[in-house]
């Protein structure tokens, strides 16, 4: 029997060169996207942190953590949107179940 819903965690890193309003817009975009397709359990903005290694000559990024519950096909779509968004430096989605 296929799973109806599963729990996931995602962390994405936003370009730190954006101002506060632009960063808030990017975070709000993904929060809205996840709310439309899933149930959000927790959102935690970690803020600017130093990266373990430089990405595109940048040494820090703005980290955002979200946990949510969705159908199994949504994380693939979320990952696709992460990849085509210019201001997302890195992202990861992990299934908890």
C-alpha positions in Angstrom: 0.0 0.0 0.0 1.4 3.4 -1.0 2.0 6.1 1.6 -0.6 8.8 1.6 1.6 11.4 3.4 5.1 11.5 4.7 7.1 13.8 6.9 10.0 15.8 5.4 12.6 18.3 6.4 14.2 20.8 4.1 17.0 23.3 4.5 17.8 25.9 1.8 20.5 28.5 1.7 19.6 32.0 0.2 22.2 34.3 -1.4 23.5 36.5 1.5 23.9 39.5 -0.9 20.2 40.2 -1.0 18.8 42.9 1.3 16.4 42.0 4.1 13.2 42.5 2.0 14.5 40.4 -0.9 15.5 37.6 1.5 12.1 37.8 3.1 10.4 37.5 -0.3 12.4 34.4 -1.2 11.5 32.8 2.2 7.9 33.8 1.8 7.8 32.3 -1.7 8.8 28.9 -0.5 6.7 29.0 2.7 3.7 29.8 0.5 4.6 27.0 -2.0 4.9 24.5 0.8 1.7 25.7 2.6 -0.2 25.2 -0.7 1.0 21.6 -1.2 1.7 20.4 2.4 1.1 21.0 6.1 4.0 22.9 7.7 5.1 21.7 11.1 7.9 24.2 11.8 9.8 27.1 10.1 13.1 28.2 11.6 15.1 31.0 10.0 18.7 30.4 11.2 19.9 33.6 9.5 23.4 34.3 8.0 26.0 31.7 8.8 29.4 30.8 7.5 29.5 28.1 4.9 31.7 25.1 5.2 33.3 25.9 1.8 32.8 28.8 -0.6 30.0 28.6 -3.1 30.2 30.9 -6.1 32.9 32.9 -4.2 30.6 33.5 -1.2 31.6 32.4 2.3 28.2 32.8 4.0 24.5 32.2 3.3 21.1 32.8 4.8 19.8 29.4 6.2 16.1 28.4 6.4 14.8 25.2 7.9 11.3 23.9 7.4 9.6 20.6 8.4 6.4 19.6 6.7 4.1 16.7 5.8 3.1 16.1 2.2 2.3 13.6 -0.4 5.4 11.7 -1.7 5.3 13.5 -5.1 5.7 17.0 -3.8 9.3 17.0 -2.7 10.5 16.3 -6.3 8.6 19.4 -7.5 10.0 21.5 -4.6 13.5 20.4 -5.5 12.9 21.3 -9.1 11.8 24.8 -8.1 14.8 25.2 -5.7 17.1 24.4 -8.7 15.6 27.0 -11.0 15.4 29.8 -8.4 18.4 32.1 -8.9 18.8 33.2 -5.2 18.9 29.6 -3.8 22.5 28.6 -3.4 21.9 25.0 -2.0 19.0 23.0 -0.8 18.3 19.5 0.6 15.0 17.6 1.3 15.0 14.6 3.6 12.2 12.1 4.2 11.8 11.4 8.0 9.7 8.3 7.7 
